[in-house]
Amino acid sequence: MKFIVKKSTLSGIATIPGNKSGTARGIIFGSLAEGTSTLTNPLTNTDSYSIVKMVCALGAKVDTSDDKKWIIEGTGGKLAVPACVLDAENSGTGFYFLLALCGLIPGYSILTGDYQICYRPAQPMLDALNKLGATAFSTRGSGSAPIVVKGPFKGGEIEFPGVNSQWMTPFLCACALAEGDTLIHETNLLERPYVDMTIGMLAHAGIEVENRNYDEFFVRGGQKFKSFTYTLPGDWGTSGYPLIATAITKESRVTFHGLDTNDFAGEKAFIQILKEMGANIHVKDNGLGGITVEGGLPLQGIEIDCSGTPDAVPILSVLGCYAQGKTVLKNIGACRLKETDRAKSIMEELTKMGAKFEETENTLTIYHSKLTGAKISGHHDHRIVMATSVAALIAEGESEIDHAEYASVSFPNFFELMTSLHANIKQK
């Protein structure tokens, strides 16, 4: 599928769907709990359904018949040896969490995913599983899926490089069910908001994790997950596309609902970033009463630390094209380990539209650029598809963006929401 996009002015009211990362964690933690848990306002995206399928293969039962409320019957931590290969499809969160959990199962598990998952690095997790007493290896010897795991691990002491929190956070969950205690060492941990979200949601399920200034995490073994009821807040990461689209398009005005500035998400920084650049934004009752963005004002480029928001690099690059002067995105290393190297992917596609960049391994500098329509590759990456769609809203002429169906990975109603705001986007 393709998006055909032209310059637009946005107006109206938008409700942001439930948090993607929170939905993933809610499904997984509910599947480990004793009794029945309820997730209200879950994100009904393709990644969520991939995770549901995998936890059901381990013995959980998940009723997704009501889009507003999912019911999870947990396993009480007694995970079954899967009778099939666990396929994460395109879900990195699902793949990494299930990889750690399979280390608890007294039998063999095989995990894989789509072609992007099969090239995402997992060697630090394999090293950790083996050190804890499980057996884990990549079938290709590449440190990537397909991966075979045999448990159970007992607990112990492990360490991770901090560039990707997705390697470490699954062990905060899995190690609580191990027989012994676990001490986890981290080096220069990035993506800390995701760690905070994980620990906060684990506490909601009755699991204690001791965070020692993000350098060490102590997880006591032999804990039990309790059933819970949890309402997912709106997804700040998802909000960035229509928020920034409104801020950079002429005469636009949109009010957003479903967001909470007290949320764990690092992407709540979008509001502060836009204000610092000169955007006109009104936040009522910490976002619970609505966030109104007025577009078309001149914005000024700034320096932005992306250490807690690596997924935001593509859309912030679009924002940088609109802002006067230059915008510098710092600490972007984690964004290179996602579905694609997102720094390279967004730079490649926006350059086709006339954008000017400078790149180092850990920074991306974007200069004010007049964009023109182009034929764009979405790189089979939802965040590249959505970010370039927003760029096309301020470009002269028409843009054609392929792999548009991948937007549903994190934002299942992206097209419907944007067109409801009068964005000139058509499907082809």
C-alpha positions in Angstrom: 0.0 0.0 0.0 1.1 3.6 -0.6 0.2 7.0 0.8 -0.2 9.9 -1.7 0.3 13.1 0.3 0.1 16.8 -0.5 0.5 20.0 1.4 -2.2 20.4 4.0 -3.8 22.5 6.8 -5.0 20.6 9.8 -7.9 21.3 12.1 -10.2 19.4 14.5 -10.0 17.2 17.6 -8.0 14.0 17.9 -7.9 11.3 20.5 -4.5 9.5 20.8 -4.7 5.7 21.0 -3.3 3.7 24.0 0.4 3.4 24.7 2.2 0.8 22.6 4.9 -0.1 25.1 2.5 -0.1 28.0 0.1 -2.5 26.1 3.0 -4.9 25.4 4.0 -4.9 29.0 0.4 -5.2 30.2 -0.2 -8.3 28.0 3.1 -10.0 29.2 2.7 -9.1 32.9 -0.9 -10.2 32.9 0.1 -13.5 31.3 2.4 -14.1 34.2 -0.1 -13.2 37.0 -2.3 -15.5 39.1 -5.9 -14.9 38.2 -7.5 -12.5 35.7 -6.1 -9.1 34.7 -7.8 -6.4 32.7 -6.2 -3.9 30.2 -8.4 -0.9 29.4 -7.7 1.2 26.3 -5.1 -1.2 24.8 -3.4 -0.4 21.6 -5.0 -2.7 19.0 -2.0 -2.7 16.7 -0.3 -5.6 14.9 2.5 -5.8 17.5 0.0 -6.3 20.3 -1.7 -9.2 18.6 1.7 -10.8 17.9 2.5 -10.7 21.6 -0.9 -12.1 22.5 -0.3 -15.0 20.2 3.0 -15.8 21.8 1.9 -15.6 25.4 -1.1 -17.8 24.6 1.4 -20.4 23.3 3.0 -20.3 26.8 -0.4 -21.1 28.4 -2.1 -17.7 29.0 -5.6 -16.9 27.6 -6.3 -13.5 26.2 -9.8 -12.3 25.2 -9.3 -9.4 22.7 -12.9 -9.4 21.4 -13.6 -6.0 23.0 -11.2 -3.3 21.5 -11.7 -1.2 24.7 -10.9 -3.9 27.2 -8.8 -7.0 27.0 -9.1 -9.8 29.6 -6.0 -11.9 30.4 -6.1 -15.2 32.3 -2.6 -15.6 33.6 -0.4 -18.7 34.1 0.7 -17.9 37.6 4.2 -17.9 36.3 4.1 -21.5 35.3 4.9 -21.2 31.6 4.3 -24.1 29.2 6.9 -25.4 26.8 5.6 -24.0 23.5 4.2 -26.5 21.0 5.1 -24.2 18.1 7.8 -21.7 17.1 7.2 -18.4 18.8 6.9 -15.8 16.0 7.2 -12.2 17.1 6.6 -11.0 13.5 7.7 -7.3 13.7 7.5 -6.8 17.4 10.9 -6.1 18.9 9.5 -5.6 22.4 7.6 -9.0 22.1 10.7 -10.8 20.8 13.0 -9.5 23.5 10.6 -10.1 26.4 9.7 -13.6 25.3 13.3 -14.4 24.8 14.0 -13.7 28.5 10.9 -15.5 29.7 11.7 -18.6 27.7 14.8 -18.9 29.8 12.5 -19.8 32.7 10.9 -22.8 30.9 12.2 -26.3 31.6 12.3 -27.3 27.9 13.3 -26.0 24.5 11.7 -22.9 22.9 12.4 -21.5 19.4 11.9 -17.8 18.8 11.9 -15.9 15.5 10.3 -13.0 13.7 10.1 -11.2 10.4 13.2 -10.4 8.4 13.9 -7.2 10.4 13.7 -9.1 13.7 16.0 -11.7 12.3 18.7 -9.0 12.0 18.2 -7.2 15.3 21.0 -7.9 17.7 20.3 -10.1 20.7 23.7 -11.4 21.7 23.8 -9.5 25.0 20.7 -11.3 26.0 22.0 -14.7 24.9 25.2 -14.1 27.0 23.0 -13.1 30.0 20.8 -16.2 29.7 23.8 -18.5 29.5 25.5 -16.9 32.5 22.3 -17.3 34.5 22.2 -21.0 33.8 20.0 -21.4 30.8 21.2 -22.5 27.3 20.6 -20.0 24.5 22.1 -19.7 21.0 21.4 -18.2 17.6 20.8 -20.9 15.0 23.0 -18.9 12.5 25.7 -18.0 15.0 24.9 -14.4 14.4 23.5 -13.3 17.8 20.1 -12.8 16.1 16.9 -14.8 15.5 16.1 -17.6 15.0 17.1 -18.4 18.6 16.9 -21.6 20.7 16.5 -21.4 24.4 16.4 -24.0 27.1 15.7 -23.2 30.8 15.3 -22.8 33.5 17.8 -20.2 34.7 18.4 -19.8 38.4 19.5 -16.2 38.9 22.9 -14.7 39.4 24.8 -11.6 38.2 24.7 -10.2 34.6 25.6 -7.0 32.8 24.5 -5.2 29.7 25.7 -2.3 27.5 23.3 0.6 28.0 22.8 1.6 24.4 19.6 -0.5 24.1 17.3 -0.9 27.2 15.3 -3.6 25.3 18.1 -6.1 26.2 17.9 -5.4 29.9 14.2 -4.6 30.7 12.9 -8.1 30.0 15.2 -9.5 32.7 13.6 -7.1 35.3 10.4 -9.1 34.6 11.8 -12.7 34.1 14.3 -12.6 37.0 11.5 -12.0 39.5 10.3 -15.6 38.7 13.7 -17.2 38.9 14.7 -19.4 41.9 17.5 -17.1 43.0 18.1 -13.4 43.2 19.7 -11.4 40.3 21.9 -8.4 40.1 22.0 -6.6 36.8 24.8 -4.2 35.9 24.3 -1.4 33.3 26.8 0.8 31.5 25.7 4.3 30.5 22.0 3.3 30.3 20.0 5.1 27.7 16.2 4.9 27.1 15.6 5.4 30.8 11.9 6.3 30.5 11.2 2.8 29.2 13.0 1.4 32.2 10.9 3.6 34.5 7.7 2.4 32.7 8.7 -1.2 33.2 9.5 -0.9 36.9 6.3 1.1 37.4 4.1 -1.4 35.7 5.8 -4.3 37.5 5.0 -2.6 40.8 1.4 -2.5 39.7 1.6 -6.3 39.3 3.2 -6.8 42.7 6.8 -7.2 41.6 9.6 -5.3 43.3 12.7 -4.1 41.5 15.5 -2.1 43.2 16.9 0.6 40.9 20.3 1.7 42.1 20.7 4.9 40.1 20.4 3.1 36.8 23.8 1.5 37.3 22.5 -1.6 39.0 19.2 -3.3 39.3 18.5 -5.9 42.0 15.6 -8.3 41.4 14.6 -10.7 44.2 13.8 -14.2 42.9 10.7 -16.2 43.9 8.3 -13.3 43.5 4.7 -13.8 42.2 2.8 -11.6 39.8 -0.6 -10.5 41.0 -3.6 -9.9 38.8 -4.3 -6.2 38.1 -6.6 -3.7 36.3 -4.7 -1.1 34.3 -5.8 1.7 32.0 -3.4 2.5 29.2 -2.7 6.3 28.8 -2.5 7.7 25.3 0.8 7.0 23.5 3.1 10.1 23.5 5.3 8.4 20.9 2.3 8.1 18.6 1.2 11.6 19.4 4.4 13.1 17.9 3.2 12.6 14.3 0.0 14.6 14.5 1.4 17.0 17.1 4.4 18.0 15.0 2.3 17.9 11.8 0.0 20.5 13.3 2.9 22.7 14.5 4.6 22.9 11.1 1.6 23.3 8.8 0.2 26.7 8.1 -3.0 27.9 9.9 -3.5 24.6 11.6 -5.2 24.2 15.0 -5.9 20.8 16.6 -6.8 19.8 20.1 -5.5 16.4 21.3 -7.1 14.2 24.0 -5.9 11.1 25.8 -2.4 12.4 26.8 -1.0 12.9 30.3 2.1 14.9 31.0 2.7 12.9 34.2 3.1 9.7 32.1 6.4 7.7 32.2 7.0 8.2 28.5 10.1 10.1 27.4 8.2 11.4 24.4 6.1 13.7 26.6 9.2 16.0 25.9 7.6 16.8 22.5 5.6 19.5 24.3 8.7 21.1 25.9 10.7 20.8 22.6 8.0 22.5 20.6 7.5 25.3 23.1 11.3 25.9 23.3 11.4 26.1 19.5 8.6 28.7 19.6 5.4 26.8 19.0 2.0 27.9 20.4 0.8 25.1 22.7 -1.8 25.2 25.4 -1.9 22.3 27.9 -5.0 22.0 30.2 -4.9 20.0 33.4 -1.6 18.2 32.6 -3.1 17.2 29.2 -6.1 15.5 30.7 -8.2 18.5 29.7 -6.7 18.6 26.2 -3.6 19.9 24.5 -4.1 22.5 21.7 -1.5 23.1 19.1 -1.5 26.1 16.7 0.5 25.7 13.6 2.5 27.7 11.1 4.5 29.9 13.5 8.2 30.3 12.7 10.2 27.8 14.8 13.9 28.0 15.7 16.2 25.0 15.7 17.6 23.8 19.0 19.7 20.9 20.4 17.7 17.9 21.6 18.9 15.0 23.7 17.4 11.8 22.3 18.8 9.4 24.9 15.4 8.8 26.3 13.5 9.1 23.1 15.3 7.1 20.3 12.0 6.3 18.5 11.4 10.1 18.0 14.5 10.6 15.8 12.6 10.3 12.5 9.8 12.8 13.4 12.2 15.2 15.1 14.2 15.2 11.9 11.1 16.4 10.0 10.7 19.1 12.6 14.3 20.1 12.1 13.7 20.6 8.4 10.9 23.1 9.2 12.8 25.0 11.9 15.0 27.9 11.1 18.8 27.5 11.5 19.9 24.0 12.6 18.5 21.3 14.9 21.0 18.9 16.5 19.7 15.5 17.7 22.2 14.1 20.2 22.6 10.6 21.7 20.8 8.9 18.9 22.8 5.6 19.1 19.8 3.5 20.2 17.7 4.5 17.1 20.2 2.6 14.9 19.2 -0.7 16.6 15.5 -0.7 15.8 13.6 -2.1 12.8 16.1 -0.1 10.7 19.0 2.2 11.4 16.5 5.0 11.7 19.0 7.8 11.5 20.2 6.6 8.1 16.7 5.7 6.9 15.1 9.1 7.6 18.2 10.9 6.3 18.1 9.0 3.1 14.4 9.7 2.5 14.2 13.3 3.5 17.3 14.0 1.4 15.2 12.9 -1.6 12.9 15.8 -0.6 15.7 18.3 -0.4 16.7 18.1 3.3 20.2 18.9 4.4 21.9 16.8 7.1 25.2 16.2 8.8 25.7 12.8 10.6 28.0 11.3 13.1 27.6 8.0 14.9 25.7 9.6 17.8 24.3 12.9 16.3 22.2 14.1 13.5 22.2 17.7 12.5 19.3 18.9 10.4 19.4 22.3 8.6 16.3 24.3 7.6 15.2 23.0 4.2 12.5 23.6 1.7 11.0 20.3 0.9 9.6 19.1 -2.4 7.5 16.0 -3.1 9.3 12.8 -3.9 8.9 9.0 -4.2 9.7 7.7 -0.7 10.6 4.3 0.6 9.0 3.5 4.0 11.8 0.9 4.6 9.1 -1.5 6.1 9.4 0.7 9.2 6.3 2.3 10.7 8.1 5.3 12.1 9.8 6.1 8.8 6.4 5.8 7.0 4.7 8.2 9.4 7.5 10.7 9.7 7.8 11.1 5.9 4.1 11.4 5.6 4.3 14.4 8.0 7.2 15.8 5.9 5.0 15.5 2.8 2.4 17.8 4.4 4.7 20.8 4.1 6.4 19.8 0.8 5.7 21.4 -2.5 4.0 19.0 -4.9 3.0 15.4 -4.3 4.8 12.7 -2.4 4.3 8.9 -2.8 5.3 6.8 0.3 5.4 3.0 -0.1 5.1 0.4 2.7 2.3 2.5 4.1 0.6 -0.5 5.7 3.4 -0.6 8.3 2.0 2.4 10.1 -0.4 -0.1 11.7 2.5 -1.6 13.7 2.2 1.2 16.2 -0.6 3.5 15.0 -3.4 1.4 13.6 -5.7 4.3 12.8 -3.0 6.7 11.6 -4.6 7.2 8.2 -8.1 7.7 9.6 -7.0 10.1 12.3 -4.9 12.2 10.0 -7.6 12.4 7.3 -10.2 13.3 10.0 -7.9 16.4 10.7 -8.1 17.2 6.9 -4.7 16.0 6.0 -4.5 15.5 2.2 -3.5 11.8 2.4 -4.9 9.2 0.1 -4.3 5.4 0.0 -3.3 3.7 -3.2 
